[in-house]
Amino acid sequence: MFDQIDIETLILKYLQGKLAEEEKRQLDEWLKDDRNKKLFSRLVNKQRILVKMERLDEYDWEKSWKVMEKKLHERKKFSWKYWGMVASLLGIVLLGTWVFMEKNEKKSPVVVMRGVEPGGVFAELVLPDGKIVELNKDSNNLFLGESGKVLRNENGVLFLTQDSVQLQKVGYSEIRTPRGGEYQVVLPDNSIVWLNADSKLRFPLTFSGKERRVFASGELYFQVAKDSLSPFRIEVEGLYEVEVLGTEFNVRAYSDLPSATTLVDGRVLIRDKGTKVVLKPGEQAVKGKHGEVVVREVDVAPYIAWKQGYFLFEDERLEDILNELARWYDVNVFFENSSVREERFSVDMPRHESFEEVLRLIEQTRSIQIEIEGNNVFVK
């Protein structure tokens, strides 16, 4: 039986090129299990490590990787000692979020699969005249009335073309992602919005006047184009307003979670019932139990991981984790054992893994049993 901490240490030493012979033998023994081998491959994958380094956002990681690769190519033989540069940067960030899977099947939760698939790139667009158009990564360009082409869909991204500025009447359209869907929109000012599952964005076909105003609900990531003469304002429906001049941030406004705005870069102003709060990068504004806005410092990585194609939960409640998974995999979660709702887990993995793989990577305890029947998940 292997201990999780020991395996983490062995993998870290492997990346640094510091494995002793006995440690190499122990790692080889652990890798005889196919599940462990798959996990190991994911942990030492170059692209995965790049994503993790980008999350740290301290400097140009891509450039740093290229410098490292250049050094590697200058050598006749690849040397793992350069991984020490990577490992020293990642440390626990790389290894601390994976979950050790015991071989003893009696201690494992029972998982019965019924073909639950991950979400994908699709949404629906509601045009100003009420017409509804289905969107996906393969759908054709869209047209609107006699004004010519003002919207086009290309590889899963909805663009508002320059033709839209010729419209005489400014109408609002709405894009909706269902449970299990995601989409991307490029607005008339070249601002980009990513929509997570079960989200909405209402936007004009062109921005006019002294402001750029949109309406949002669900979870959305904004990359706002700078325009000092026309502030960008987001009405988080039924909650508060976010005002920016040019920045990147995440808005979460699901009914089953506290609403939160997390600032990645730039500066935003939160307006709520006469209250004004200014956020700095690395800060998050959360609506409190009594409706007040509370500002706190956070690690932004878990809040924007979905936009990068990952699940990243760090010591989160099981109920919160499964609720987010339910939106993406479009399943219903039922807790037959209420006491396990508060159990805490850490998970870090791609969103397009099978649902079975996600559940297997939830830290295992003897008190939890998970069964799947169709699209229903029962936690016992």
Secondary structure, DSSP 4 states (H G I P E B T S, - for coil): ---HHHHHHHHHHHHHT---HHHHHHHHHHTTSHHHHHHHHHHT-HHHHHHHHHHH-SS-HHHHHHHHHHHHHHSSS--GGGHHHHHHHHTHHHHTT-----S-GGGSPP---------EEEEEEE-TTS-EEEEETTPPPB--GGG---EEEETTEEEE-GGGGG-SS--EEEEEE-TTEEEEEE-TTS-EEEE-SSEEEEEESS--TT-EEEEEEEEEEEEPPP-TTS-EEEEETTTEEEEESS-EEEEEE-TTS--EEEEEES-EEEEETTEEEEE-TTEEEEE-TTS-EEEEE--SHHHHGGGGTEEEEEEEEHHHHHHHHHHHHT-EEEESSGGGGG-EEEEEEETTS-HHHHHHTSPP-TT--EEEETTEEEE-
